[in-house]
Amino acid sequence: MEIATHIEQMARAARAASPLVANAPVDQRNAALLAIREAIAEDREAILSANEKDLEQGRIKGLDEALIDRLALNPARLDAVEEGLAQVAALADPIGAVSGLKTMPSGIKVGTMRVPLGVIGIIYESRPNVTIEAAALCMKAGNAVILRGGSEAIHSNMQLGASLASGLLASGLPEAVAQVVPVADRAAVGALLGLSQYLDLIVPRGGKGLIERVAAESRIPVLKHLDGICHVYIDVDADADKAHQIAINAKTQRYGTCNTMETLLVARERTELLPKLVAALQAKGVEVRGCARSRSAAPAITLDAVEADWGTEYLAPILAIRVVDHVQAAMEHIAAFGSDHTESIVTENEATATRFLREVDSSSVMHNASTRFADGFEYGLGAEIGISTDKLHARGPVGLEGLTSQKYIVKGDGHIRQ
């Protein structure tokens, strides 16, 4: 069957299944998640065997070790997948909640109700555990989902898709609630992006190239972020110990995440902090690049930061440092080179912190905290589908509520408009 035809059939089936999961009682949606968990436990050996095929092919193709690591499943990672399903099942139901109900002068009562989006397409690379994590969040929020993983994980994703189908059928929901695209051809992505009559949202998760392609080609709204060029600014009124610990953590706690600091900005009056900080970073294997003023303050910085460094998401142990004159200059730098993801100010001056929090236009803005906290779990969302730097319809870490919309509800008692 032609790929485009097959993808359209999947999308049509998802649209038909959408109202069934949207209107399913939360107990049934939770039962589906727990049944999927049980199916994964039963299918564990088959899942690991399928993953080994992907790993073997990845090594033959010469994938680097970082990609191999993201691709790999093992008993501990499957344990985490199973625990994640239980955690999502335990979250409060986001659907049907009414808020803001108030009586208007006419006597009618007006409020809003949380409702599912409908059908969501997830396009992702490498990590096969996303297959289950994304499906679980979409289903809990009452949505049907189509999952298109990368070609490098096709065997793993198809086996996980079988576990999804088994759990759904055990709970009385149709398999079409969560479907895995069974082909690795890139044409499947293009076919999916054109089906605006069936899908309500696309969520790409992967490298910049994938996200740029999805954003350029999609006829469906896209929830995305392209880069995570995150900043920490050490203000003139920063506490030295806090500044040191936050900067080290923001850069080195994990290198390959979108909320890792890529540029450190330092007020010109606080350059005395740089020698110790740079030494600590270099001791952890970080390559430090600096502007002329930062290199003068910390001679251990031997590499010049060039213009391209300010707009680069390294996802690696590389850091650019720039000395700025004041908070205004720091905010101007962030506006010019940032990606609207996450920025943090270290200061004991509440007025300066408030100004930074109000004026910096990113999806997460922090005061005296590491950028690594920009995460759905850390924000109390329970889990996240991704991080959005868009301003509509969700922004920042996107959890269950971000996978819903709202509608107005009106209650009357025979009211008519005069």
C-alpha positions in Angstrom: 0.0 0.0 0.0 1.2 3.5 -0.8 2.6 5.2 2.3 0.4 8.3 2.0 -2.7 6.2 1.7 -1.7 4.1 4.8 -0.9 7.2 6.9 -4.3 8.7 5.9 -6.1 5.5 7.0 -4.3 5.6 10.3 -5.3 9.3 10.7 -8.9 8.6 9.8 -9.0 5.8 12.4 -7.5 8.0 15.0 -10.1 10.7 14.3 -12.9 8.1 14.7 -11.3 6.9 18.0 -10.8 10.4 19.4 -14.3 10.9 20.9 -14.2 7.4 22.4 -11.1 8.2 24.5 -12.2 11.8 25.1 -15.4 10.6 26.6 -14.0 7.6 28.4 -14.3 7.8 32.2 -10.9 8.6 33.8 -11.0 5.1 35.5 -11.0 3.5 32.0 -8.2 5.7 30.8 -6.2 4.9 33.9 -7.0 1.2 33.4 -5.6 1.4 29.9 -2.4 2.9 31.1 -2.0 0.2 33.8 -2.9 -2.5 31.2 -0.2 -1.1 28.9 2.2 -1.3 31.8 1.3 -4.9 32.4 1.7 -5.7 28.7 5.2 -4.2 28.6 6.2 -6.3 31.6 4.9 -9.4 29.8 6.6 -8.4 26.5 9.9 -7.4 28.1 12.0 -10.0 26.4 10.5 -9.3 23.0 11.0 -5.5 23.5 14.7 -6.0 24.4 15.2 -8.3 21.5 13.7 -5.8 19.1 15.9 -3.1 20.6 19.0 -5.2 20.1 18.2 -5.4 16.4 18.1 -1.6 16.3 21.3 -1.2 18.2 23.1 -3.7 15.9 21.9 -1.8 12.8 22.9 1.5 14.4 26.4 0.3 15.0 26.7 -1.0 11.5 25.5 2.5 10.3 28.2 4.1 12.4 25.9 5.9 14.9 28.0 7.7 17.5 27.9 6.5 21.1 25.6 9.3 22.3 23.0 8.2 19.8 23.5 4.6 20.6 22.9 5.4 24.3 19.7 7.3 23.5 18.5 4.4 21.4 19.2 1.7 23.9 16.6 0.0 26.1 17.6 -2.1 29.1 15.8 -3.5 32.1 16.3 -0.4 34.2 14.9 1.9 31.4 11.9 -0.4 31.0 11.4 -0.3 34.7 11.3 3.5 34.4 8.8 3.3 31.5 6.6 1.1 33.6 6.9 3.4 36.6 6.1 6.4 34.3 2.8 4.8 33.3 1.8 4.3 36.9 2.7 7.9 37.7 0.6 9.3 34.8 -2.3 7.1 35.8 -2.0 8.6 39.3 -2.2 12.2 38.1 -5.4 14.2 38.4 -7.8 14.0 35.5 -7.4 17.3 33.5 -10.6 16.7 31.5 -14.0 18.1 32.4 -12.9 20.4 35.2 -14.9 23.7 35.3 -13.2 26.8 36.5 -14.0 30.5 36.8 -17.8 30.0 36.9 -19.3 33.4 37.7 -22.7 35.0 37.5 -23.1 37.8 35.0 -25.4 40.8 35.2 -27.9 39.0 32.9 -28.1 36.1 35.4 -26.3 33.5 33.3 -23.3 31.7 34.7 -20.2 31.6 32.6 -17.1 29.4 33.1 -14.6 27.3 31.2 -14.1 23.6 30.9 -11.0 21.6 30.0 -11.4 19.5 26.9 -9.0 17.2 24.9 -7.4 18.6 21.7 -8.4 15.6 19.6 -5.7 13.8 17.6 -2.0 14.5 18.2 0.9 13.5 16.0 4.2 12.9 17.7 7.3 12.9 15.5 10.5 12.0 17.3 13.9 10.5 17.0 16.1 7.9 18.7 14.6 7.3 22.1 12.0 4.5 21.9 10.8 5.1 25.4 9.1 8.3 24.0 6.7 5.9 22.3 5.1 5.0 25.6 5.7 8.3 27.5 4.0 10.4 24.8 1.2 7.9 24.3 0.5 7.8 28.0 0.3 11.6 28.3 -1.9 12.0 25.2 -4.3 9.3 26.3 -4.6 10.6 29.9 -5.5 13.9 28.5 -8.2 12.3 26.4 -6.5 12.4 23.0 -5.8 9.9 20.3 -2.2 9.8 19.1 -0.2 8.8 16.1 3.5 8.1 16.9 6.2 8.3 14.2 9.6 7.4 15.6 12.9 7.5 13.7 14.0 4.8 11.4 16.9 3.9 13.7 14.3 2.6 16.3 11.7 1.0 14.0 11.9 -2.5 15.6 11.7 -1.2 19.1 8.8 1.1 18.4 6.8 -1.5 16.6 7.2 -3.9 19.5 6.2 -1.2 21.9 3.3 -0.4 19.7 2.1 -4.0 20.0 2.2 -3.5 23.8 0.1 -0.3 23.5 -2.5 -2.1 21.4 -2.7 -5.0 23.8 -3.3 -2.7 26.8 -5.9 -0.6 25.0 -7.9 -3.7 23.9 -7.7 -5.1 27.5 -9.3 -1.8 28.8 -12.0 -1.7 26.1 -10.6 1.1 24.1 -9.8 0.8 20.3 -6.2 0.2 19.1 -6.6 3.4 17.0 -6.3 5.5 20.2 -2.5 5.1 20.0 -0.9 3.9 16.8 2.7 3.6 15.8 3.6 4.3 12.2 5.0 1.0 10.9 7.2 2.4 8.1 10.7 4.0 8.4 10.4 6.0 5.1 10.7 9.8 5.6 7.7 10.1 3.3 5.5 9.1 6.2 6.4 12.4 8.0 5.4 14.5 5.0 2.2 12.5 4.6 1.3 13.1 8.3 2.0 16.8 8.2 -0.6 17.4 5.5 -3.5 15.8 7.2 -5.0 18.8 8.9 -8.5 17.4 8.4 -7.7 14.6 10.9 -4.9 15.9 13.2 -5.2 18.9 15.6 -1.5 19.2 16.8 1.9 18.1 15.9 4.7 17.7 18.5 8.2 17.2 17.1 10.9 15.9 19.5 14.4 15.6 18.2 17.2 17.5 16.5 17.0 21.0 15.1 16.8 19.6 11.5 13.7 17.6 12.3 12.0 20.4 14.0 12.8 22.9 11.3 11.4 20.5 8.7 8.2 19.9 10.6 7.7 23.6 11.3 8.2 24.5 7.6 6.0 21.7 6.1 3.2 21.2 8.6 -0.3 22.4 7.7 -1.2 21.5 11.4 -0.3 23.7 14.4 3.1 22.7 15.8 4.2 22.7 19.5 7.9 23.1 19.4 11.2 24.7 20.4 14.1 24.8 18.0 17.0 25.6 20.3 17.8 25.7 24.0 20.3 28.6 24.1 19.9 29.2 27.9 21.7 31.9 29.9 22.7 32.5 33.5 23.4 36.2 34.4 25.5 36.9 37.5 24.4 40.3 38.7 26.5 42.9 40.5 24.5 42.1 43.7 24.9 38.3 43.4 25.9 36.1 46.3 29.2 34.6 45.3 28.5 31.1 46.6 25.1 31.0 45.0 26.5 32.2 41.7 29.3 29.6 41.7 27.0 26.7 42.5 24.2 27.7 40.1 26.6 28.3 37.2 28.4 24.9 37.7 25.1 23.0 38.0 23.4 24.8 35.0 26.3 23.7 32.8 27.6 20.4 34.1 24.6 18.6 35.7 23.9 17.3 32.2 25.4 18.5 28.9 22.9 17.2 26.3 19.7 18.7 27.5 17.8 21.7 26.1 17.8 23.5 29.5 21.6 23.4 30.0 23.3 26.8 30.2 25.2 27.6 27.0 26.2 31.2 27.8 27.3 32.7 31.1 26.9 36.5 31.5 28.8 38.3 34.3 28.4 41.9 35.5 31.7 43.8 35.0 31.9 44.4 38.8 31.9 40.7 39.5 34.7 39.4 37.3 36.6 38.5 40.4 34.3 35.4 40.5 35.6 34.1 37.2 39.0 32.6 38.1 37.5 30.1 40.6 34.5 29.4 38.4 36.5 28.8 35.3 38.9 26.5 37.1 36.0 24.5 38.4 34.4 24.2 35.0 37.7 23.2 33.4 38.3 20.6 36.1 35.0 19.0 35.0 36.2 19.0 31.4 34.3 22.0 30.1 35.9 24.0 27.2 35.5 27.6 28.2 35.4 30.4 25.5 35.4 34.0 26.6 35.2 37.6 25.4 38.2 39.9 25.9 37.1 41.1 29.3 36.4 37.6 30.6 39.8 36.4 29.3 41.5 39.3 31.0 39.8 38.5 34.3 40.5 34.7 34.0 43.7 34.0 32.1 42.9 30.3 32.2 40.4 31.0 29.4 42.6 30.5 26.3 39.9 30.5 23.6 38.2 33.5 22.2 34.4 33.5 22.0 33.4 34.6 18.5 30.1 36.0 17.4 28.8 32.6 16.4 29.3 31.3 20.0 26.6 33.5 21.4 23.9 31.9 19.3 25.1 28.3 19.5 23.4 25.4 21.4 26.4 23.3 22.1 24.7 20.3 23.9 28.3 19.5 24.9 30.9 20.5 27.5 31.5 23.9 25.9 30.6 27.2 27.5 30.8 30.8 26.3 31.3 33.6 28.8 30.6 37.3 28.3 31.2 40.2 30.7 28.4 42.8 30.4 28.0 46.3 31.9 24.7 45.9 33.7 21.4 44.0 33.8 20.1 46.0 30.8 23.0 44.8 28.7 22.5 41.2 29.9 18.8 41.4 28.8 19.8 42.9 25.5 22.2 40.1 24.9 19.5 37.5 25.7 17.0 39.2 23.4 19.6 39.2 20.6 21.0 35.7 20.9 18.6 33.6 23.1 16.0 31.1 21.9 13.2 32.1 24.3 13.8 28.9 26.4 15.2 29.5 29.9 17.2 32.3 31.5 18.3 32.8 35.1 19.5 35.8 37.1 21.7 35.4 40.3 21.2 38.4 42.5 20.2 39.4 46.0 18.6 42.6 44.7 14.8 42.0 44.6 14.1 45.0 42.4 16.7 43.8 39.8 15.3 40.3 40.0 11.7 41.5 39.5 12.8 43.5 36.5 14.6 40.6 34.9 11.6 38.3 35.6 9.2 40.7 34.0 11.2 41.9 31.0 13.0 38.8 29.8 10.7 37.2 27.2 11.4 33.5 27.6 9.2 30.5 28.4 11.0 30.1 31.8 12.7 32.9 33.7 14.4 32.2 37.0 15.8 33.9 40.0 18.7 32.3 42.0 18.0 28.9 40.5 19.7 26.6 37.9 18.3 26.5 34.4 18.2 22.7 34.7 14.9 23.1 36.7 13.1 23.9 33.5 11.4 20.5 33.4 7.8 19.3 33.6 8.5 17.0 36.6 10.4 19.7 38.5 7.5 22.1 37.9 5.0 19.7 39.4 3.4 18.8 36.1 4.1 15.1 36.7 5.5 14.5 33.2 5.9 16.5 30.0 5.5 16.0 26.3 8.2 18.6 25.6 9.0 22.2 26.0 7.4 25.0 23.9 8.9 28.3 23.2 5.9 29.4 21.3 3.4 31.7 22.9 0.3 29.9 21.6 -1.3 27.5 22.8 1.1 26.3 25.5 4.5 27.7 26.7 7.3 26.2 28.7 7.2 22.5 29.8 4.0 21.0 28.4 2.2 18.5 30.7 -1.3 17.2 30.7 -3.0 20.6 30.7 -1.0 21.6 27.7 -2.5 18.7 25.8 -6.0 20.1 26.4 -7.9 23.2 25.3 -10.9 24.9 26.9 -14.4 25.7 25.9 -16.8 28.2 27.5 -19.8 26.8 29.2 -22.9 28.8 30.1 -25.6 27.9 32.6 -29.0 29.5 32.6 -32.6 28.9 33.7 -34.6 30.0 30.8 -32.6 33.2 30.3 -33.1 35.1 27.1 -31.1 38.1 25.9 -32.9 41.4 26.2 
